[in-house]
């Protein structure tokens, strides 16, 4: 009797291990128990069935789309599933879906000629991601994993074991939900053949521990400090709030001061910019800035150390007193010269995102390959492939540095400034891809 007893113990131990790792199967392979088609904001008339151990979604009458949701809500979690999508057809994985107006988000599985796999959509695109579609296995099963954590959400997606999406949504970018249902989509409205469908199987969820997505603590003055979760996700401070460690000041180095945890640009001094000691290629950067009247500055990215204007050896995201510049100088700004503009190349799509003088603004910039996405105070200014741009000023993008320093421009203010500092910076953090 020893062998059967030992086998029973081993099986019990195995079951305990499977349960203790936190994964829970949310689709039994036989029914839609635990799932619903209502209560998650994007309800619809898609047709959902169970066939051969998979959840199957098809368009309803009149090419109607819709979602099927988990009955229970989730906050911070990881979901894994196998997905099969007809070509051409549009689907997606939705997170934190609610009917009360709070915003969740979608990781796109848009398998159509101009679709995106791994884009992030929430009443508009927050992150374009056209490349991963080329790695989708046509007429086959694909393994999809999505991680959702934090407030605002940090969304990551893996396709067949490869990380293809890794994006922290902007802090003021929407009325983000903290919890909600997980949804699977049939987009609807397509011209796909009537036999088109999407299938999901092996669907399981693992809830994450509390604060898994809390990357910063913030004090009463608004200064952020990294949490253990933030460090684990790869975030690093570029400015320590105490001195210019990690930065080089161009020229004679004059014109800067660290005061009350902020980096200040002074009216007196002649240094043209600060540059990180390290070079960067692909990254997401977040930074707070505050300006006074007639301020003129900018954020340099991938600027070359070989010389030349950093705005064009790499690129510059403009920082300017949009409110007074034209009136006080008697000049007419080009569209790309307003705050948020990709200098010489792209005007900001939103012209009212900048906060009044003296208030803190936040840039979140994602630069990956040739694609740059800039968000100001939660508003998307542009999301462009730089190789497709024809700059009005500066070198062609194909001739610019592929890696380089991050810099802060200390341009002379355009007129009288109240006080001895015209720009301040804080909470400068970067996460490399």
C-alpha positions as CSV (number, residue, x, y, z in Angstrom):
1,X,0.0,0.0,0.0
2,X,3.0,2.3,0.2
3,X,3.1,3.2,-3.5
4,X,-0.6,4.3,-3.7
5,X,-0.3,6.3,-0.6
6,X,2.8,8.0,-1.9
7,X,1.1,8.7,-5.3
8,X,-1.9,10.2,-3.5
9,X,0.4,12.5,-1.5
10,X,2.2,13.6,-4.7
11,X,-1.0,14.4,-6.5
12,X,-2.2,16.3,-3.5
13,X,1.0,18.3,-3.3
14,X,0.8,19.0,-7.1
15,X,-2.8,20.3,-6.7
16,X,-1.7,22.5,-3.8
17,X,1.1,23.9,-5.8
18,X,-1.1,24.7,-8.7
19,X,-3.6,26.4,-6.4
20,X,-0.9,28.3,-4.4
21,X,0.7,30.0,-7.4
22,X,-2.4,32.2,-7.7
23,X,-3.7,31.2,-11.1
24,X,-7.4,30.6,-11.4
25,X,-9.1,29.2,-14.5
26,X,-12.0,31.5,-15.5
27,X,-13.3,29.4,-18.4
28,X,-14.3,25.8,-17.8
29,X,-14.1,24.8,-21.5
30,X,-17.7,23.7,-21.5
31,X,-20.0,26.6,-20.7
32,X,-20.1,30.4,-20.3
33,X,-20.6,30.1,-16.6
34,X,-18.9,33.0,-14.9
35,X,-19.3,35.2,-18.0
36,X,-21.8,37.9,-19.1
37,X,-22.5,40.1,-22.1
38,X,-23.8,43.1,-20.1
39,X,-22.5,45.4,-17.4
40,X,-19.1,46.5,-18.9
41,X,-19.7,49.7,-20.9
42,X,-19.3,48.2,-24.4
43,X,-22.2,45.8,-24.4
44,X,-23.5,44.6,-27.7
45,X,-25.2,42.0,-29.9
46,X,-22.3,39.8,-30.8
47,X,-23.0,36.1,-30.7
48,X,-21.0,34.1,-28.1
49,X,-20.9,30.3,-27.9
50,X,-18.7,27.5,-26.6
51,X,-17.3,25.2,-29.3
52,X,-14.7,22.5,-29.0
53,X,-13.4,23.8,-25.7
54,X,-13.2,27.5,-26.7
55,X,-15.2,30.7,-26.3
56,X,-16.2,31.6,-29.8
57,X,-17.4,35.1,-30.8
58,X,-19.1,36.1,-34.1
59,X,-20.8,39.2,-35.4
60,X,-24.5,39.4,-34.7
61,X,-27.2,40.5,-37.0
62,X,-26.2,43.5,-39.1
63,X,-22.5,43.0,-38.3
64,X,-23.2,43.8,-34.6
65,X,-20.2,43.6,-32.3
66,X,-20.0,43.3,-28.5
67,X,-18.0,42.0,-25.6
68,X,-18.3,39.1,-23.2
69,X,-17.0,39.9,-19.7
70,X,-16.1,38.1,-16.6
71,X,-18.9,38.4,-14.1
72,X,-16.5,39.5,-11.3
73,X,-14.3,42.5,-11.3
74,X,-10.5,42.6,-11.1
75,X,-8.1,45.4,-10.2
76,X,-4.4,44.4,-10.6
77,X,-4.0,41.1,-12.4
78,X,-2.4,39.1,-15.2
79,X,-4.6,37.2,-17.7
80,X,-3.3,34.5,-20.0
81,X,-5.2,32.9,-22.9
82,X,-4.9,31.3,-26.3
83,X,-6.5,33.3,-29.1
84,X,-7.4,32.4,-32.7
85,X,-8.7,35.1,-35.1
86,X,-10.0,34.9,-38.6
87,X,-8.3,37.1,-41.1
88,X,-9.4,39.8,-41.5
89,X,-11.2,40.3,-38.1
90,X,-11.0,42.7,-35.2
91,X,-10.9,41.7,-31.5
92,X,-9.3,42.7,-28.2
93,X,-8.8,42.1,-24.5
94,X,-10.4,44.8,-22.3
95,X,-9.5,45.5,-18.7
96,X,-11.3,47.3,-15.9
97,X,-14.6,47.7,-17.8
98,X,-17.4,49.3,-15.9
99,X,-20.8,50.8,-16.8
100,X,-20.5,53.9,-14.6
101,X,-18.4,56.1,-16.9
102,X,-15.0,55.2,-15.4
103,X,-12.6,54.3,-18.1
104,X,-11.0,51.0,-18.7
105,X,-8.8,50.2,-21.6
106,X,-8.3,47.8,-24.5
107,X,-5.3,45.9,-25.7
108,X,-6.1,45.6,-29.4
109,X,-6.1,42.3,-31.4
110,X,-7.0,43.9,-34.6
111,X,-6.0,41.4,-37.2
112,X,-6.8,43.3,-40.4
113,X,-4.6,44.9,-43.0
114,X,-4.4,48.3,-41.2
115,X,-5.0,46.9,-37.7
116,X,-2.7,46.8,-34.7
117,X,-2.0,44.0,-32.3
118,X,-1.0,45.3,-28.9
119,X,-2.2,48.9,-29.3
120,X,-3.9,50.6,-26.3
121,X,-7.3,52.2,-26.9
122,X,-9.6,54.0,-24.5
123,X,-12.1,56.2,-26.4
124,X,-9.2,56.9,-28.7
125,X,-5.7,55.5,-29.1
126,X,-3.2,56.0,-26.3
127,X,-0.5,53.9,-27.8
128,X,-0.1,52.8,-31.4
129,X,1.7,49.6,-32.0
130,X,1.6,48.4,-35.7
131,X,4.6,46.1,-35.6
132,X,3.5,43.0,-33.6
133,X,0.8,42.1,-36.0
134,X,3.5,40.7,-38.3
135,X,4.3,38.1,-35.6
136,X,0.7,36.9,-35.2
137,X,0.3,33.3,-36.4
138,X,-2.3,33.2,-39.1
139,X,-4.8,30.4,-39.0
140,X,-3.3,29.2,-35.7
141,X,-3.5,29.7,-31.9
142,X,-1.5,32.5,-30.4
143,X,-0.6,32.8,-26.7
144,X,-1.5,36.2,-25.3
145,X,-0.7,37.5,-21.8
146,X,-1.8,40.9,-20.5
147,X,-0.7,42.5,-17.2
148,X,-2.8,45.4,-15.7
149,X,-1.6,47.1,-12.6
150,X,-1.6,50.5,-10.9
151,X,-3.5,53.8,-11.1
152,X,-3.1,55.0,-13.7
153,X,-2.8,51.6,-15.4
154,X,0.5,50.2,-16.4
155,X,-0.4,47.8,-19.3
156,X,1.9,45.1,-20.7
157,X,1.2,42.5,-23.3
158,X,3.1,39.5,-24.5
159,X,2.5,37.7,-27.8
160,X,3.7,34.2,-28.0
161,X,6.1,34.8,-25.1
162,X,7.5,38.1,-26.5
163,X,6.8,41.4,-24.7
164,X,5.2,43.7,-27.4
165,X,3.5,46.3,-25.3
166,X,4.8,48.0,-22.1
167,X,3.1,51.4,-21.4
168,X,2.2,53.5,-18.4
169,X,-1.0,55.5,-19.1
170,X,-0.8,59.2,-18.4
171,X,-1.7,60.3,-14.9
172,X,-4.4,62.8,-16.0
173,X,-5.3,61.0,-19.1
174,X,-8.8,60.0,-18.1
175,X,-11.2,59.1,-15.4
176,X,-9.5,55.7,-15.0
177,X,-11.3,52.9,-13.2
178,X,-9.5,51.1,-10.4
179,X,-11.4,47.8,-10.9
180,X,-13.7,46.3,-13.5
181,X,-14.5,43.4,-15.6
182,X,-12.2,41.7,-18.1
183,X,-13.7,41.6,-21.6
184,X,-13.1,39.8,-24.8
185,X,-14.3,41.5,-28.0
186,X,-15.9,41.0,-31.4
187,X,-15.5,44.5,-32.8
188,X,-18.3,44.3,-35.4
189,X,-19.1,46.5,-38.4
190,X,-16.7,44.7,-40.6
191,X,-16.8,43.5,-44.1
192,X,-15.3,40.2,-43.1
193,X,-16.8,37.0,-44.5
194,X,-19.8,35.7,-42.5
195,X,-17.8,32.7,-41.3
196,X,-15.3,35.0,-39.5
197,X,-14.8,34.4,-35.8
198,X,-12.5,34.8,-32.8
199,X,-11.8,32.0,-30.4
200,X,-10.3,32.0,-26.9
201,X,-9.3,29.0,-24.7
202,X,-7.1,28.2,-21.7
203,X,-8.2,31.4,-20.0
204,X,-6.8,32.0,-16.6
205,X,-6.2,34.9,-14.3
206,X,-3.8,35.6,-11.5
207,X,-4.5,38.6,-9.2
208,X,-1.5,40.7,-8.2
209,X,-0.6,41.7,-4.6
210,X,-1.7,45.2,-3.3
211,X,0.3,48.1,-4.6
212,X,1.9,46.0,-7.4
213,X,1.3,48.9,-9.7
214,X,2.1,51.7,-7.3
215,X,5.5,53.0,-8.6
216,X,5.8,56.3,-6.6
217,X,5.1,57.8,-3.2
218,X,4.4,61.5,-3.2
219,X,5.0,64.0,-0.4
220,X,2.9,67.1,0.4
221,X,5.1,69.2,-1.8
222,X,4.5,67.0,-4.9
223,X,7.9,65.3,-5.0
224,X,7.8,61.7,-5.9
225,X,10.0,58.8,-4.7
226,X,10.2,55.3,-6.1
227,X,8.6,52.4,-4.4
228,X,10.0,48.9,-4.6
229,X,7.4,48.1,-7.3
230,X,8.6,51.1,-9.3
231,X,12.2,50.0,-9.0
232,X,11.2,46.4,-10.0
233,X,9.6,47.8,-13.1
234,X,12.8,49.5,-14.1
235,X,12.0,53.1,-13.3
236,X,15.0,55.2,-12.3
237,X,15.4,58.8,-11.2
238,X,17.3,61.1,-13.6
239,X,17.2,63.9,-11.0
240,X,17.8,63.2,-7.3
241,X,16.3,66.5,-6.0
242,X,19.5,67.4,-4.3
243,X,22.2,68.2,-6.9
244,X,23.1,67.6,-10.5
245,X,24.6,64.2,-10.1
246,X,24.2,62.3,-13.4
247,X,24.1,65.5,-15.4
248,X,26.7,67.5,-17.3
249,X,26.2,71.3,-17.8
250,X,27.4,72.5,-21.2
251,X,29.6,75.5,-21.5
252,X,30.7,77.1,-18.3
253,X,28.0,75.3,-16.3
254,X,26.4,78.5,-14.9
255,X,22.7,79.1,-14.8
256,X,21.4,76.3,-12.6
257,X,20.3,75.8,-9.0
258,X,18.7,73.0,-6.9
259,X,16.3,74.5,-4.4
260,X,13.5,72.9,-2.3
261,X,13.9,69.6,-4.3
262,X,13.4,71.4,-7.7
263,X,15.9,72.0,-10.5
264,X,15.8,75.7,-11.3
265,X,17.0,77.5,-14.5
266,X,18.2,81.0,-13.6
267,X,18.0,84.1,-15.6
268,X,21.7,84.7,-14.9
269,X,24.2,82.3,-16.5
270,X,25.4,81.2,-19.9
271,X,25.2,77.4,-20.0
272,X,23.0,76.4,-23.0
273,X,21.7,73.0,-21.7
274,X,22.1,70.1,-19.3
275,X,22.8,66.6,-20.6
276,X,22.5,63.3,-18.9
277,X,25.8,61.5,-18.5
278,X,24.3,58.4,-20.0
279,X,22.9,57.9,-23.5
280,X,19.4,56.4,-24.1
281,X,17.7,54.7,-27.0
282,X,14.2,53.3,-26.3
283,X,12.5,54.5,-23.1
284,X,9.5,56.1,-21.4
285,X,10.2,59.3,-19.6
286,X,8.0,61.3,-17.2
287,X,8.8,64.8,-16.0
288,X,7.2,67.7,-14.3
289,X,8.0,71.3,-15.3
290,X,6.8,74.8,-14.2
291,X,7.4,78.0,-16.2
292,X,7.3,81.7,-15.6
293,X,6.4,84.5,-18.0
294,X,8.5,84.5,-21.2
295,X,10.1,81.2,-20.4
296,X,11.8,79.3,-23.3
297,X,13.2,75.8,-22.8
298,X,12.9,72.3,-24.2
299,X,13.4,68.6,-23.6
300,X,16.1,67.1,-25.8
301,X,15.9,63.4,-26.7
302,X,18.6,61.1,-28.2
303,X,20.8,64.2,-28.8
304,X,24.3,63.5,-30.3
305,X,27.5,64.2,-28.3
306,X,29.3,64.8,-31.6
307,X,28.2,68.4,-31.6
308,X,25.6,70.4,-33.4
309,X,22.2,71.6,-32.2
310,X,20.7,69.0,-29.9
311,X,17.3,69.9,-31.1
312,X,18.2,68.5,-34.6
313,X,21.0,66.0,-33.9
314,X,18.3,64.3,-31.8
315,X,15.0,66.1,-31.2
316,X,13.4,68.7,-29.0
317,X,10.0,68.8,-27.3
318,X,9.3,72.5,-26.9
319,X,8.6,74.2,-23.5
320,X,7.5,77.9,-23.9
321,X,5.3,80.5,-22.4
322,X,2.6,80.0,-25.0
323,X,0.4,82.6,-23.3
324,X,2.6,85.7,-23.7
325,X,5.3,85.0,-26.3
326,X,3.7,86.3,-29.4
327,X,2.3,89.4,-27.8
328,X,5.5,90.4,-25.9
329,X,7.9,89.7,-28.7
330,X,5.7,90.9,-31.6
331,X,6.4,87.6,-33.4
332,X,4.3,84.9,-34.9
333,X,5.1,81.4,-33.7
334,X,5.1,78.4,-36.1
335,X,2.7,75.7,-35.0
336,X,5.5,73.4,-33.9
337,X,7.0,76.2,-31.7
338,X,4.2,76.0,-29.1
339,X,4.7,73.9,-26.0
340,X,4.7,70.2,-26.7
341,X,5.7,70.7,-30.4
342,X,8.3,68.3,-31.8
343,X,10.5,71.2,-32.8
344,X,10.7,71.7,-36.6
345,X,8.5,68.7,-37.4
346,X,5.2,68.3,-35.6
347,X,2.7,70.7,-34.0
348,X,0.8,69.6,-30.9
349,X,-2.6,68.3,-31.8
350,X,-4.0,69.8,-28.6
351,X,-3.4,73.5,-28.0
352,X,-5.0,73.9,-24.5
353,X,-3.2,71.2,-22.6
354,X,-0.6,73.6,-21.0
355,X,-1.5,74.8,-17.5
356,X,-1.3,78.4,-16.5
357,X,2.1,79.9,-15.6
358,X,3.2,78.9,-12.1
359,X,1.4,75.6,-12.2
360,X,3.1,72.2,-12.6
361,X,2.8,70.4,-15.9
362,X,3.7,66.8,-16.7
363,X,5.2,65.3,-19.9
364,X,5.1,61.6,-20.5
365,X,7.2,60.7,-23.6
366,X,7.5,57.2,-25.1
367,X,10.3,56.9,-27.6
368,X,10.7,53.4,-29.2
369,X,12.5,52.8,-32.4
370,X,11.4,55.6,-34.8
371,X,8.1,56.1,-33.0
372,X,7.5,58.9,-30.5
373,X,4.4,59.5,-28.4
374,X,4.2,62.7,-26.4
375,X,1.5,63.4,-23.7
376,X,1.1,66.7,-21.9
377,X,-1.0,66.7,-18.8
378,X,-2.8,63.6,-19.9
379,X,-3.5,64.9,-23.4
380,X,-2.0,63.1,-26.4
381,X,-0.1,65.7,-28.5
382,X,1.1,63.3,-31.3
383,X,2.0,59.7,-31.9
384,X,4.2,59.6,-35.0
385,X,6.7,57.5,-36.9
386,X,9.5,60.0,-37.2
387,X,10.8,58.3,-40.4
388,X,7.6,59.4,-42.1
389,X,8.1,63.0,-41.2
390,X,9.4,65.8,-43.5
391,X,10.8,68.3,-41.1
392,X,10.4,72.0,-41.9
393,X,13.5,72.7,-39.9
394,X,16.5,70.4,-39.1
395,X,18.0,67.3,-40.5
396,X,16.0,64.4,-42.0
397,X,15.1,62.0,-39.3
398,X,16.9,59.1,-40.9
399,X,20.1,61.2,-40.4
400,X,19.6,61.8,-36.7
401,X,21.2,60.0,-33.9
402,X,19.6,56.6,-33.0
403,X,20.8,57.0,-29.4
404,X,22.0,59.9,-27.4
405,X,21.6,62.0,-24.2
406,X,18.5,63.4,-22.7
407,X,18.8,67.2,-22.1
408,X,17.1,70.2,-20.7
409,X,17.5,73.3,-22.8
410,X,18.4,76.6,-21.0
411,X,17.3,79.1,-23.6
412,X,17.4,82.7,-22.6
413,X,14.0,84.0,-21.7
414,X,12.3,86.2,-24.2
415,X,11.7,89.1,-21.9
416,X,11.6,90.3,-18.3
417,X,11.1,87.5,-15.8
418,X,9.7,87.9,-12.3
419,X,12.3,86.6,-9.9
420,X,15.7,85.0,-10.7
421,X,14.5,81.7,-12.1
422,X,12.2,81.2,-15.1
423,X,11.8,77.4,-15.2
424,X,11.7,74.6,-12.7
425,X,11.8,70.8,-13.1
426,X,11.1,67.9,-10.8
427,X,10.1,64.2,-10.7
428,X,12.2,63.2,-13.8
429,X,12.1,59.5,-14.1
430,X,12.9,57.1,-17.0
431,X,12.3,53.5,-17.8
432,X,14.3,51.9,-20.6
433,X,12.8,49.3,-22.9
